[in-house]
Amino acid sequence: MAKIIAVTGKGGTGKTATTSLLIRQLTKGDKVVLAVDADPDTNLPETLGCDTSKTIGDIKEYMHDERDNLPPDVNKESILEGKLYEILEEMPGYDLLVMGRPEGSGCYCYVNNLLRGIMNKLVTNYDVLIIDAEAGLEHFSRKIFRNVDDLVVVTDGSRRGLRTAERIRELVSELETDVSNIYVIANKVTDANRERISSTAEELGLELIGMIPVDEMIVERDLAGEPLFDLPDDSVAVQEVERIAQKLGL
Ligand SMILES: Nc1ncnc2c1ncn2[C@@H]1O[C@H](COP(=O)(O)OP(=O)(O)OP(=O)(O)O)[C@@H](O)[C@H]1O
């Protein structure tokens, strides 16, 4: 069974940057990795340097629209499965799937039910599934992913950010998804706020598994519109993510 890690956090905290650096780290090992961009903003492919435009959202739309036009004797599940494999991007060291746009109006229960079955089957091909999840965790509520081993909440170092992490922890107990562990990563940490972050996290009972410093290399790449995936090994963010990956048993 694949280990499932979901990375979440408020927009702008560095959730996507952190996810892509965790994927970068995973490609250094010999695990078979599936990365899923489940954030409708869809920034992960760009951050990874992957030029993809095909999404699960498009397939869902197709199945939703064509459901009544498909001959009754065709197996809808195999059509959906075939389409899913068509959009599965094979990257060096990992595969990538993009969830894409949110559903249109109408009921998607039928498509989602099919999709859930196929995803559960697909996941068995991998050692690790890493999901860039949206802050509100809607996909989890829709139970596409039933069990998550590690939910990693990325936050900035502010007290408010850490409080958001606390709220996400509360939200998780209301989801119909089983989450085994909840961890917090503080991102864009500076020497000035490092101590304060760890004491606040402790005070709030949050399990802080890493503090990623503000990294000038990330800032430069962001300005130049370059991916973070190929950051050099001496990037301070890369080094901290390496330690975090170890703590996550990756
Ligand atoms: N450790 C870091 N040091 C410097 N800049 C960083 C760091 N982490 C992220 N950033 C920058 O912060 C910005 C937000 O990061 P990112 O896009 O990963 O956030 P996000 O939480 O995924 O937001 P969204 O959901 O809106 O994409 C980007 O410009 C990114 O380059």
The ligand as a Gaussian input file, in Angstrom:
#p B3LYP/6-31G(d) Opt

LIG

0 1
 N       11.499000      29.256000       1.510000
 C       11.187000      30.220000       0.653000
 N       12.036000      31.277000       0.497000
 C       11.738000      32.276000      -0.352000
 N       10.600000      32.328000      -1.100000
 C        9.717000      31.318000      -0.988000
 C        9.969000      30.211000      -0.117000
 N        8.924000      29.353000      -0.233000
 C        8.077000      29.880000      -1.128000
 N        8.527000      31.062000      -1.586000
 C        7.854000      31.956000      -2.541000
 O        6.583000      32.312000      -1.975000
 C        5.583000      32.400000      -2.987000
 C        4.436000      31.484000      -2.662000
 O        4.894000      30.157000      -2.732000
 P        3.974000      28.981000      -3.313000
 O        3.463000      29.319000      -4.675000
 O        4.686000      27.730000      -3.110000
 O        2.764000      29.125000      -2.286000
 P        1.427000      28.351000      -2.159000
 O        1.171000      28.292000      -0.719000
 O        1.460000      27.087000      -2.904000
 O        0.438000      29.342000      -2.819000
 P       -0.634000      29.070000      -3.939000
 O       -1.568000      28.051000      -3.355000
 O       -1.230000      30.419000      -4.145000
 O        0.166000      28.545000      -5.101000
 C        6.271000      32.074000      -4.301000
 O        6.646000      33.291000      -4.895000
 C        7.508000      31.281000      -3.865000
 O        8.564000      31.390000      -4.784000

